[in-house]
């Protein structure tokens, strides 16, 4: 039996290969815009799984849930039925209870979608909780180094949407 892939970490980023299925597309055979959010979620989830920090374990053992606080997404080029794409995920700034996730989808060398998110850790009571040290250490494997001005995407907290 072949297990689903969790992708891999290479050159400081997580890469998750995906195929575009019929259910992912609109009537024109192009990936429906909202489905990109699902693809990006899979990238973040599989990154955590690969780092040994599965959502279910963090929730069950520590009462931590992940929530998206902010999402900026740029749709640059379409993906079509049967395309093979990759979701590339890295972390920007790691703060007390939140962190920046920097993601893009690509087909070969072509960037199709760029997304910048602020993700927060919430307790069962709906209040923010600190990012556990072991999760912070694990995520540092895919953290973009340098100041936001030195990175290609910068921090989603400190910028306006680029058009």
C-alpha positions as a Markdown table, in Angstrom:
| # | Residue | x | y | z |
|---|---|---|---|---|
| 1 | Unk | 0.0 | 0.0 | 0.0 |
| 2 | Unk | 1.3 | 3.4 | -0.9 |
| 3 | Unk | 0.8 | 6.1 | 1.7 |
| 4 | Unk | 0.0 | 9.7 | 0.8 |
| 5 | Unk | 3.0 | 12.0 | 0.6 |
| 6 | Unk | 3.7 | 14.7 | 3.2 |
| 7 | Unk | 6.1 | 16.3 | 0.8 |
| 8 | Unk | 9.6 | 17.1 | 1.7 |
| 9 | Unk | 11.8 | 19.9 | 3.2 |
| 10 | Unk | 14.5 | 21.0 | 0.8 |
| 11 | Unk | 16.6 | 24.2 | 0.8 |
| 12 | Unk | 14.7 | 25.6 | 3.8 |
| 13 | Unk | 11.2 | 25.3 | 2.4 |
| 14 | Unk | 8.5 | 22.6 | 2.5 |
| 15 | Unk | 7.3 | 21.3 | -0.9 |
| 16 | Unk | 4.1 | 19.4 | -1.4 |
| 17 | Unk | 3.3 | 18.0 | -4.8 |
| 18 | Unk | -0.4 | 17.9 | -5.8 |
| 19 | Unk | -2.4 | 17.0 | -8.9 |
| 20 | Unk | -5.4 | 19.1 | -10.0 |
| 21 | Unk | -8.5 | 16.9 | -10.2 |
| 22 | Unk | -11.8 | 17.5 | -11.9 |
| 23 | Unk | -13.4 | 18.4 | -8.5 |
| 24 | Unk | -10.9 | 21.2 | -8.1 |
| 25 | Unk | -11.9 | 23.0 | -11.3 |
| 26 | Unk | -14.6 | 25.3 | -12.5 |
| 27 | Unk | -16.7 | 24.9 | -15.7 |
| 28 | Unk | -13.7 | 26.1 | -17.8 |
| 29 | Unk | -11.4 | 23.4 | -16.3 |
| 30 | Unk | -9.4 | 26.0 | -14.3 |
| 31 | Unk | -8.7 | 25.6 | -10.5 |
| 32 | Unk | -11.6 | 27.4 | -8.8 |
| 33 | Unk | -10.2 | 30.4 | -6.8 |
| 34 | Unk | -11.4 | 29.1 | -3.3 |
| 35 | Unk | -9.8 | 25.7 | -3.8 |
| 36 | Unk | -6.4 | 27.4 | -3.7 |
| 37 | Unk | -7.0 | 28.0 | 0.0 |
| 38 | Unk | -7.6 | 24.3 | 0.5 |
| 39 | Unk | -4.3 | 23.5 | -1.4 |
| 40 | Unk | -2.4 | 26.0 | 0.8 |
| 41 | Unk | -4.0 | 24.5 | 4.0 |
| 42 | Unk | -2.8 | 21.1 | 2.9 |
| 43 | Unk | 0.7 | 22.5 | 2.5 |
| 44 | Unk | 0.7 | 23.9 | 6.0 |
| 45 | Unk | -0.8 | 20.7 | 7.5 |
| 46 | Unk | 1.7 | 18.4 | 5.8 |
| 47 | Unk | 4.6 | 20.6 | 6.8 |
| 48 | Unk | 3.5 | 20.2 | 10.5 |
| 49 | Unk | 3.0 | 16.5 | 10.0 |
| 50 | Unk | 6.5 | 16.1 | 8.4 |
| 51 | Unk | 8.0 | 18.0 | 11.3 |
| 52 | Unk | 6.3 | 15.7 | 13.8 |
| 53 | Unk | 3.8 | 18.4 | 15.0 |
| 54 | Unk | 0.4 | 17.1 | 13.7 |
| 55 | Unk | -2.7 | 19.2 | 14.3 |
| 56 | Unk | -4.5 | 16.4 | 16.1 |
| 57 | Unk | -1.6 | 15.8 | 18.6 |
| 58 | Unk | -1.3 | 19.5 | 19.4 |
| 59 | Unk | -5.0 | 19.7 | 19.9 |
| 60 | Unk | -5.4 | 16.5 | 22.0 |
| 61 | Unk | -2.2 | 16.8 | 24.0 |
| 62 | Unk | -1.9 | 20.6 | 24.5 |
| 63 | Unk | -5.3 | 22.0 | 23.7 |
| 64 | Unk | -3.8 | 24.1 | 20.8 |
| 65 | Unk | -5.7 | 24.9 | 17.7 |
| 66 | Unk | -4.4 | 26.7 | 14.7 |
| 67 | Unk | -6.4 | 29.6 | 13.2 |
| 68 | Unk | -5.8 | 31.8 | 10.2 |
| 69 | Unk | -6.0 | 35.4 | 11.4 |
| 70 | Unk | -5.1 | 37.0 | 8.1 |
| 71 | Unk | -4.6 | 35.8 | 4.5 |
| 72 | Unk | -3.5 | 37.8 | 1.5 |
| 73 | Unk | -3.5 | 35.9 | -1.8 |
| 74 | Unk | -2.5 | 36.9 | -5.3 |
| 75 | Unk | -3.7 | 34.8 | -8.2 |
| 76 | Unk | -1.1 | 35.2 | -10.9 |
| 77 | Unk | -1.7 | 32.3 | -13.4 |
| 78 | Unk | -4.3 | 29.6 | -13.7 |
| 79 | Unk | -3.8 | 25.9 | -13.1 |
| 80 | Unk | -5.8 | 23.4 | -15.1 |
| 81 | Unk | -7.2 | 19.9 | -14.9 |
| 82 | Unk | -4.5 | 17.2 | -14.6 |
| 83 | Unk | -1.7 | 19.8 | -13.9 |
| 84 | Unk | 0.9 | 18.8 | -11.4 |
| 85 | Unk | 1.6 | 21.6 | -9.0 |
| 86 | Unk | 3.7 | 22.2 | -5.9 |
| 87 | Unk | 2.7 | 24.1 | -2.8 |
| 88 | Unk | 5.8 | 25.7 | -1.3 |
| 89 | Unk | 5.6 | 26.7 | 2.4 |
| 90 | Unk | 8.0 | 28.6 | 4.7 |
| 91 | Unk | 7.7 | 30.6 | 7.9 |
| 92 | Unk | 8.4 | 34.3 | 8.3 |
| 93 | Unk | 8.5 | 35.9 | 11.7 |
| 94 | Unk | 7.7 | 33.6 | 14.7 |
| 95 | Unk | 6.1 | 35.6 | 17.5 |
| 96 | Unk | 4.7 | 34.7 | 20.9 |
| 97 | Unk | 1.3 | 33.2 | 19.8 |
| 98 | Unk | 1.4 | 33.7 | 16.1 |
| 99 | Unk | 3.6 | 33.3 | 13.0 |
| 100 | Unk | 3.8 | 34.4 | 9.4 |
| 101 | Unk | 3.4 | 31.6 | 6.8 |
| 102 | Unk | 4.7 | 32.4 | 3.3 |
| 103 | Unk | 3.4 | 30.2 | 0.6 |
| 104 | Unk | 3.3 | 29.9 | -3.2 |
| 105 | Unk | 2.0 | 27.4 | -5.7 |
| 106 | Unk | 4.1 | 26.6 | -8.7 |
| 107 | Unk | 4.0 | 24.6 | -11.9 |
| 108 | Unk | 7.6 | 23.9 | -12.7 |
| 109 | Unk | 9.3 | 27.3 | -12.4 |
| 110 | Unk | 6.1 | 29.3 | -12.9 |
| 111 | Unk | 4.5 | 30.9 | -9.8 |
| 112 | Unk | 0.8 | 30.5 | -10.0 |
| 113 | Unk | -0.4 | 31.8 | -6.6 |
| 114 | Unk | 1.3 | 33.7 | -3.8 |
| 115 | Unk | -0.1 | 33.8 | -0.3 |
| 116 | Unk | 0.9 | 35.4 | 3.0 |
| 117 | Unk | -0.8 | 34.4 | 6.2 |
| 118 | Unk | -0.7 | 35.2 | 9.8 |
| 119 | Unk | -1.5 | 32.0 | 11.7 |
| 120 | Unk | -2.2 | 32.0 | 15.5 |
| 121 | Unk | -2.3 | 29.4 | 18.2 |
| 122 | Unk | -5.6 | 29.4 | 20.2 |
| 123 | Unk | -6.5 | 27.4 | 23.3 |
| 124 | Unk | -9.8 | 25.5 | 23.7 |
| 125 | Unk | -11.2 | 28.7 | 25.4 |
| 126 | Unk | -10.6 | 30.7 | 22.2 |
| 127 | Unk | -7.8 | 32.7 | 23.7 |
| 128 | Unk | -4.3 | 33.0 | 22.2 |
| 129 | Unk | -1.7 | 30.6 | 23.6 |
| 130 | Unk | 2.1 | 30.8 | 23.2 |
| 131 | Unk | 3.7 | 28.8 | 20.4 |
| 132 | Unk | 5.2 | 25.8 | 22.2 |
| 133 | Unk | 9.0 | 25.8 | 22.2 |
| 134 | Unk | 9.2 | 22.4 | 20.4 |
| 135 | Unk | 6.9 | 23.7 | 17.7 |
| 136 | Unk | 9.0 | 26.9 | 17.4 |
| 137 | Unk | 12.2 | 24.8 | 17.1 |
| 138 | Unk | 10.6 | 22.5 | 14.4 |
| 139 | Unk | 9.3 | 25.4 | 12.4 |
| 140 | Unk | 12.7 | 27.1 | 12.4 |
| 141 | Unk | 13.8 | 24.5 | 9.8 |
| 142 | Unk | 11.7 | 26.4 | 7.3 |
| 143 | Unk | 12.0 | 29.9 | 8.6 |
| 144 | Unk | 13.1 | 32.7 | 6.3 |
| 145 | Unk | 16.1 | 34.4 | 7.7 |
| 146 | Unk | 16.7 | 38.1 | 7.6 |
| 147 | Unk | 14.5 | 41.1 | 8.0 |
| 148 | Unk | 11.2 | 41.4 | 6.0 |
| 149 | Unk | 13.0 | 43.9 | 3.7 |
| 150 | Unk | 15.6 | 41.2 | 2.8 |
| 151 | Unk | 13.0 | 38.5 | 2.0 |
| 152 | Unk | 11.0 | 38.3 | -1.2 |
| 153 | Unk | 7.6 | 38.4 | 0.5 |
| 154 | Unk | 8.3 | 40.2 | 3.8 |
| 155 | Unk | 5.9 | 40.1 | 6.7 |
| 156 | Unk | 2.1 | 39.9 | 6.1 |
| 157 | Unk | 1.6 | 41.9 | 9.3 |
| 158 | Unk | 3.5 | 44.9 | 8.2 |
| 159 | Unk | 2.5 | 45.4 | 4.6 |
| 160 | Unk | -0.4 | 46.4 | 2.5 |
| 161 | Unk | -1.7 | 44.1 | -0.3 |
| 162 | Unk | 0.4 | 44.4 | -3.4 |
| 163 | Unk | -1.5 | 44.9 | -6.6 |
